[in-house]
Amino acid sequence: MIAGKDGQRLLPIILLSAAGFTVLTTEFIIVGLLPAMATDLHVSIPQAGLLVTLFAFSVALFGPPLTAHLAQFERKRLFVTTLSLFALSNALAAVAPNFLVMAFARFIPSLALPVFWSLASETAVQIMGYERAGKAISMVGFGVVLATIFGIPIGTLIANAYGWRTAFAVLSLLALGKALSLQLFLPRMTFQKEPVPVLTQMAILRDPTIVGHVLLSLAIFAGMFTGYTYLADTLERIGGFDGGIVGWILLGFGGMGLIGNWLGGRMVDWSPIGATVLFAVPMALGIVILAQVVKMYGPAIVALSVWGIAQSALFTICHARVMKATQATPIGASLNISGCNIGIGLGAIIGGRVIDHFGLSHVGYAAGFVIAFAVSLAALLAFMSKTSNPCTAN
């Protein structure tokens, strides 16, 4: 653990949060760019949505073993290398001539994202202390919120004004700048731990409670991204907004995330499973009703606000919940990221299939159904936890 005053403890977390902004913007910026990219790359919206699925499933498949293997490496060098890879991949995306090259450009950062996010979260918990795990993760996760608030909407605005390729080019330069800032200002951080074999670390999956927590994150994110992957398309095709207005709407959507991140970081320390349900239900309601009220100014604002607050809170809650269950281990964080990204990929697939067979207006209902399943799973997990340890509140 890093010793020192509070200011010295906060600096690494602030730097990691700033880097996390770029990392998560790289994953999610495509949500706001799907309509323009689909047109330029000559594919349908559901086909373009497969880029979300590819990224997410690659994270899920390679994240745990890569994280387990790289956890022993010195953190500063690892984080700088990760941001450099993001710079290269976004530069390639900016000049991708076709869908296959774009898919490869999206594959590269999918390998680096789980390593960064898992070890950044674990590093923050080590610095702040396990008893403040929720606060530590929410501080690093603030970069995720800022990515939602500024990264995705500004990327959408840039794409509308100058083209979607420019958005990736700007993101590449931003990643390069973050790599440089980490190299210059992030202190060396090597935690004194004996290397643990990958298979030994993966043995935590023998615990059904941990598996249940990961599956719960998977289900939550599947429902979330059934709707969120096609939010920009919903605003454009059903709401009738042009690309510029969609960017500003997404900016307001992300702004609500500030509230959600603050609430999630505090509620998860009170009751991890309870907090999951508390925010999953209103998120489902917001997603389900949006397509029905998107042309109605007041109701649309309410639906998007509720959705935005709950979604941001669940980013923090799901991650902190699994880290608490796994005693804040890097492999625990990576398993959660894998579960979340399988959910993201499944959500993009579910939403795409619903669009193909029933139309865009029905995506919200599918998302609501998946989230209802997640809430049922949360109830089962709470029952299992109380049965195995009656003295533990969840």
Secondary structure per residue as TSV (DSSP state, phi and psi in degrees):
chain	resnum	aa	ss	phi	psi
A	1	M	-	360.0	143.8
A	2	I	-	-79.2	125.9
A	3	A	-	-93.1	159.0
A	4	G	S	139.8	-176.9
A	5	K	-	-74.2	170.0
A	6	D	H	-58.8	-39.7
A	7	G	H	-61.8	-39.8
A	8	Q	H	-68.2	-31.6
A	9	R	H	-73.1	-34.4
A	10	L	H	-76.4	-32.1
A	11	L	H	-56.2	-49.8
A	12	P	H	-60.4	-37.3
A	13	I	H	-67.6	-40.0
A	14	I	H	-63.6	-43.2
A	15	L	H	-63.6	-41.4
A	16	L	H	-68.2	-36.5
A	17	S	H	-64.0	-42.1
A	18	A	H	-63.7	-41.0
A	19	A	H	-66.8	-37.8
A	20	G	H	-61.1	-30.1
A	21	F	H	-56.3	-47.1
A	22	T	H	-69.6	-41.2
A	23	V	H	-61.1	-48.7
A	24	L	H	-76.6	-29.3
A	25	T	H	-62.4	-38.4
A	26	T	H	-58.9	-40.8
A	27	E	H	-70.9	-44.1
A	28	F	H	-98.9	-10.2
A	29	I	T	-59.0	-28.2
A	30	I	H	-62.9	-22.9
A	31	V	H	-58.6	-42.4
A	32	G	H	-81.2	-13.7
A	33	L	H	-103.0	-6.1
A	34	L	H	-52.6	-48.6
A	35	P	H	-58.9	-46.1
A	36	A	H	-69.0	-41.3
A	37	M	H	-64.7	-42.6
A	38	A	H	-59.2	-42.0
A	39	T	H	-65.8	-46.3
A	40	D	H	-70.7	-35.7
A	41	L	T	-91.1	2.6
A	42	H	T	61.2	46.9
A	43	V	-	-131.5	166.1
A	44	S	-	-80.0	167.3
A	45	I	H	-59.6	-48.3
A	46	P	H	-59.7	-36.4
A	47	Q	H	-66.6	-41.5
A	48	A	H	-63.7	-33.1
A	49	G	H	-63.0	-19.8
A	50	L	H	-66.3	-20.3
A	51	L	H	-64.3	-34.8
A	52	V	H	-65.8	-43.9
A	53	T	H	-64.0	-45.0
A	54	L	H	-57.7	-48.4
A	55	F	H	-59.7	-48.4
A	56	A	H	-65.6	-45.5
A	57	F	H	-68.6	-32.1
A	58	S	H	-66.0	-42.0
A	59	V	H	-58.1	-46.4
A	60	A	H	-64.4	-40.0
A	61	L	H	-74.6	-45.3
A	62	F	H	-96.6	-16.2
A	63	G	H	-58.0	-57.1
A	64	P	H	-59.7	-49.6
A	65	P	H	-65.6	-38.0
A	66	L	H	-64.5	-43.6
A	67	T	H	-64.4	-44.6
A	68	A	H	-60.3	-38.6
A	69	H	H	-73.7	-39.1
A	70	L	H	-90.3	-6.9
A	71	A	T	-60.6	-25.2
A	72	Q	T	-81.3	-10.5
A	73	F	S	-79.5	155.6
A	74	E	-	-61.3	131.5
A	75	R	H	-69.1	-40.4
A	76	K	H	-59.9	-49.2
A	77	R	H	-61.4	-39.7
A	78	L	H	-65.3	-44.6
A	79	F	H	-68.2	-38.7
A	80	V	H	-64.7	-43.1
A	81	T	H	-61.6	-41.6
A	82	T	H	-60.2	-47.2
A	83	L	H	-66.8	-31.8
A	84	S	H	-65.8	-39.6
A	85	L	H	-63.7	-37.6
A	86	F	H	-64.7	-37.6
A	87	A	H	-62.6	-44.9
A	88	L	H	-65.7	-44.0
A	89	S	H	-67.1	-38.9
A	90	N	H	-69.4	-32.9
A	91	A	H	-64.1	-40.7
A	92	L	H	-65.3	-40.6
A	93	A	H	-61.5	-34.4
A	94	A	H	-66.2	-25.3
A	95	V	H	-114.7	9.6
A	96	A	-	-58.3	122.9
A	97	P	-	-82.5	-17.6
A	98	N	S	-152.7	178.6
A	99	F	H	-64.9	-38.2
A	100	L	H	-66.0	-42.5
A	101	V	H	-65.4	-40.0
A	102	M	H	-62.4	-39.2
A	103	A	H	-62.1	-41.0
A	104	F	H	-65.7	-40.5
A	105	A	H	-62.9	-30.6
A	106	R	H	-81.6	-24.3
A	107	F	H	-70.3	-39.6
A	108	I	H	-56.7	-53.8
A	109	P	H	-69.7	-19.4
A	110	S	H	-65.8	-24.1
A	111	L	H	-77.3	-33.6
A	112	A	H	-86.9	-28.5
A	113	L	H	-59.5	-49.5
A	114	P	H	-64.9	-32.5
A	115	V	H	-64.6	-47.8
A	116	F	H	-62.4	-51.6
A	117	W	H	-66.5	-40.2
A	118	S	H	-65.0	-49.3
A	119	L	H	-76.8	-29.3
A	120	A	H	-66.5	-41.9
A	121	S	H	-66.0	-45.4
A	122	E	H	-63.7	-37.7
A	123	T	H	-63.9	-43.1
A	124	A	H	-62.3	-41.0
A	125	V	H	-66.0	-40.5
A	126	Q	H	-61.3	-38.9
A	127	I	H	-71.0	-46.3
A	128	M	H	-83.6	-26.0
A	129	G	-	105.4	142.3
A	130	Y	G	-61.0	-33.6
A	131	E	G	-65.8	-18.1
A	132	R	G	-114.8	35.8
A	133	A	H	-60.6	-43.7
A	134	G	H	-60.4	-43.7
A	135	K	H	-66.2	-43.2
A	136	A	H	-61.7	-45.9
A	137	I	H	-67.5	-36.7
A	138	S	H	-67.2	-30.7
A	139	M	H	-68.2	-46.3
A	140	V	H	-65.2	-40.1
A	141	G	H	-66.5	-13.1
A	142	F	H	-60.8	-30.4
A	143	G	H	-63.3	-34.3
A	144	V	H	-65.5	-43.3
A	145	V	H	-62.2	-44.5
A	146	L	H	-64.3	-32.9
A	147	A	I	-63.1	-39.3
A	148	T	I	-71.0	-40.1
A	149	I	I	-71.8	-48.7
A	150	F	I	-109.3	-40.7
A	151	G	I	-61.8	-58.9
A	152	I	H	-65.8	-49.1
A	153	P	H	-64.1	-44.1
A	154	I	H	-66.6	-36.7
A	155	G	H	-59.5	-40.0
A	156	T	H	-65.7	-40.6
A	157	L	H	-66.7	-41.8
A	158	I	H	-62.0	-44.1
A	159	A	H	-62.3	-38.8
A	160	N	H	-67.1	-35.8
A	161	A	H	-85.6	-39.8
A	162	Y	H	-125.7	-2.6
A	163	G	-	105.0	150.0
A	164	W	H	-67.8	-25.2
A	165	R	H	-65.8	-35.5
A	166	T	H	-63.5	-35.1
A	167	A	H	-61.8	-42.2
A	168	F	H	-69.3	-35.2
A	169	A	H	-64.4	-43.1
A	170	V	H	-63.1	-41.3
A	171	L	H	-64.6	-35.3
A	172	S	H	-62.7	-45.5
A	173	L	H	-64.6	-37.5
A	174	L	H	-64.8	-42.0
A	175	A	H	-63.8	-39.5
A	176	L	H	-63.6	-41.0
A	177	G	H	-64.3	-38.7
A	178	K	H	-67.8	-37.8
A	179	A	H	-61.1	-41.2
A	180	L	H	-66.1	-42.1
A	181	S	H	-65.1	-37.4
A	182	L	H	-66.1	-39.5
A	183	Q	H	-63.8	-37.3
A	184	L	H	-83.0	-36.0
A	185	F	H	-119.7	-16.0
A	186	L	-	-80.0	125.3
A	187	P	-	-70.2	156.6
A	188	R	-	-65.9	133.9
A	189	M	-	-133.1	103.8
A	190	T	-	-122.3	111.8
A	191	F	-	-83.4	135.4
A	192	Q	-	-76.1	91.5
A	193	K	-	-136.4	144.9
A	194	E	-	-76.2	136.7
A	195	P	-	-58.3	135.7
A	196	V	-	-115.9	128.7
A	197	P	-	-55.7	148.0
A	198	V	H	-57.3	-46.4
A	199	L	H	-63.2	-34.0
A	200	T	H	-65.0	-42.9
A	201	Q	H	-65.4	-38.2
A	202	M	H	-70.8	-11.3
A	203	A	G	-64.0	-14.8
A	204	I	G	-63.7	-16.6
A	205	L	G	-70.6	-7.6
A	206	R	G	-73.2	-15.9
A	207	D	-	-83.9	113.8
A	208	P	H	-62.8	-27.5
A	209	T	H	-67.5	-42.0
A	210	I	H	-65.4	-43.3
A	211	V	H	-58.7	-40.2
A	212	G	H	-63.0	-40.7
A	213	H	H	-63.9	-41.5
A	214	V	H	-65.9	-42.1
A	215	L	H	-64.1	-34.5
A	216	L	H	-64.7	-43.5
A	217	S	H	-61.3	-41.6
A	218	L	H	-58.1	-47.8
A	219	A	H	-66.3	-41.6
A	220	I	H	-59.7	-47.6
A	221	F	H	-72.6	-29.4
A	222	A	H	-62.3	-45.9
A	223	G	H	-66.1	-42.4
A	224	M	H	-58.8	-47.5
A	225	F	H	-87.9	-7.9
A	226	T	H	-60.2	-38.4
A	227	G	H	-91.3	-43.0
A	228	Y	H	-68.2	-34.9
A	229	T	T	-56.7	-33.0
A	230	Y	T	-112.1	22.7
A	231	L	H	-64.9	-47.2
A	232	A	H	-61.1	-40.5
A	233	D	H	-65.0	-38.5
A	234	T	I	-62.3	-44.7
A	235	L	I	-64.6	-36.2
A	236	E	I	-78.6	-50.7
A	237	R	I	-82.5	-36.2
A	238	I	I	-95.2	-43.9
A	239	G	T	-75.5	-24.5
A	240	G	-	81.4	14.7
A	241	F	-	-84.1	146.3
A	242	D	-	-82.2	172.9
A	243	G	H	-58.5	-38.4
A	244	G	H	-64.3	-44.8
A	245	I	H	-65.2	-38.0
A	246	V	H	-59.2	-40.4
A	247	G	H	-59.2	-42.6
A	248	W	H	-70.2	-35.8
A	249	I	H	-63.3	-43.5
A	250	L	H	-64.0	-30.9
A	251	L	H	-64.1	-44.0
A	252	G	H	-66.7	-38.1
A	253	F	H	-58.6	-47.0
A	254	G	H	-67.0	-33.9
A	255	G	H	-58.3	-35.8
A	256	M	H	-63.1	-22.8
A	257	G	H	-64.4	-25.8
A	258	L	H	-57.7	-44.3
A	259	I	H	-65.6	-44.4
A	260	G	H	-63.5	-41.7
A	261	N	H	-62.4	-42.0
A	262	W	H	-64.8	-46.0
A	263	L	H	-67.4	-43.2
A	264	G	H	-62.7	-41.5
A	265	G	H	-63.5	-25.2
A	266	R	H	-94.2	-39.1
A	267	M	H	-69.3	-31.7
A	268	V	H	-68.8	-29.4
A	269	D	H	-73.0	-20.1
A	270	W	H	-80.4	-50.5
A	271	S	-	-159.1	101.1
A	272	P	H	-56.6	-49.0
A	273	I	H	-73.0	-41.6
A	274	G	H	-59.0	-41.5
A	275	A	H	-66.2	-35.2
A	276	T	H	-60.7	-47.9
A	277	V	H	-67.5	-40.3
A	278	L	H	-56.8	-35.4
A	279	F	H	-99.2	-22.3
A	280	A	H	-66.7	-39.5
A	281	V	H	-64.0	-52.9
A	282	P	H	-65.0	-31.2
A	283	M	H	-61.6	-43.8
A	284	A	H	-59.7	-42.6
A	285	L	H	-62.7	-42.7
A	286	G	H	-63.0	-42.2
A	287	I	H	-66.5	-43.7
A	288	V	H	-63.6	-41.6
A	289	I	H	-88.7	-13.4
A	290	L	H	-57.7	-49.8
A	291	A	H	-60.8	-27.2
A	292	Q	H	-79.7	-24.9
A	293	V	H	-120.2	8.5
A	294	V	T	-61.7	-24.2
A	295	K	T	-89.1	-1.9
A	296	M	S	-104.9	114.2
A	297	Y	H	-52.1	-58.5
A	298	G	H	-63.6	-56.7
A	299	P	H	-58.5	-35.9
A	300	A	H	-64.7	-40.3
A	301	I	H	-63.0	-42.2
A	302	V	H	-63.5	-47.0
A	303	A	H	-61.4	-45.1
A	304	L	H	-68.1	-35.5
A	305	S	H	-67.2	-47.0
A	306	V	H	-61.7	-45.6
A	307	W	H	-60.1	-47.1
A	308	G	H	-63.1	-43.1
A	309	I	H	-64.0	-49.5
A	310	A	H	-65.4	-41.6
A	311	Q	H	-63.1	-45.4
A	312	S	H	-63.8	-41.5
A	313	A	H	-60.6	-39.8
A	314	L	H	-71.6	-27.1
A	315	F	H	-56.7	-49.4
A	316	T	H	-71.1	-45.1
A	317	I	H	-63.0	-47.6
A	318	C	H	-62.7	-41.2
A	319	H	H	-68.2	-47.6
A	320	A	H	-65.8	-34.8
A	321	R	H	-62.0	-45.2
A	322	V	H	-71.6	-37.8
A	323	M	H	-64.5	-37.6
A	324	K	H	-64.5	-41.1
A	325	A	H	-67.3	-27.3
A	326	T	T	-106.4	17.2
A	327	Q	T	58.7	39.0
A	328	A	T	57.9	39.4
A	329	T	-	-87.9	149.5
A	330	P	H	-59.6	-38.6
A	331	I	H	-67.0	-32.6
A	332	G	H	-64.3	-43.6
A	333	A	H	-62.5	-41.5
A	334	S	H	-67.7	-38.4
A	335	L	H	-61.8	-39.2
A	336	N	H	-65.6	-42.0
A	337	I	H	-61.8	-39.7
A	338	S	H	-62.0	-46.8
A	339	G	H	-59.5	-45.7
A	340	C	H	-61.3	-41.6
A	341	N	H	-74.8	-31.7
A	342	I	H	-60.7	-41.3
A	343	G	H	-61.9	-42.3
A	344	I	H	-60.3	-46.4
A	345	G	H	-63.4	-44.3
A	346	L	H	-63.9	-39.5
A	347	G	H	-60.8	-43.8
A	348	A	H	-62.0	-39.7
A	349	I	H	-66.8	-47.5
A	350	I	H	-59.2	-48.1
A	351	G	H	-60.5	-42.3
A	352	G	H	-63.1	-41.1
A	353	R	H	-68.4	-37.7
A	354	V	H	-63.4	-41.5
A	355	I	H	-60.9	-44.8
A	356	D	H	-63.0	-37.7
A	357	H	H	-101.1	-29.6
A	358	F	T	-126.0	-16.1
A	359	G	-	105.4	157.0
A	360	L	G	-60.2	-32.8
A	361	S	G	-66.3	-14.9
A	362	H	G	-96.2	-3.0
A	363	V	H	-59.8	-40.1
A	364	G	H	-60.1	-38.4
A	365	Y	H	-64.9	-41.3
A	366	A	H	-62.4	-42.3
A	367	A	H	-61.7	-43.1
A	368	G	H	-61.7	-39.2
A	369	F	H	-63.4	-43.5
A	370	V	H	-65.2	-41.2
A	371	I	H	-67.5	-35.3
A	372	A	H	-60.6	-40.0
A	373	F	H	-62.2	-40.8
A	374	A	H	-62.0	-40.4
A	375	V	H	-64.3	-38.9
A	376	S	H	-63.9	-39.9
A	377	L	H	-64.8	-37.9
A	378	A	H	-62.6	-41.1
A	379	A	H	-63.3	-41.4
A	380	L	H	-64.9	-41.0
A	381	L	H	-65.6	-38.7
A	382	A	H	-63.7	-40.8
A	383	F	H	-63.9	-43.7
A	384	M	H	-61.7	-40.9
A	385	S	H	-65.7	-41.4
A	386	K	H	-70.3	-33.4
A	387	T	H	-68.3	-40.3
A	388	S	H	-77.4	-27.7
A	389	N	-	-148.7	85.5
A	390	P	T	-58.8	-20.9
A	391	C	T	-86.1	-7.1
A	392	T	-	-98.7	125.1
A	393	A	-	-92.3	136.7
A	394	N	-	-122.2	360.0
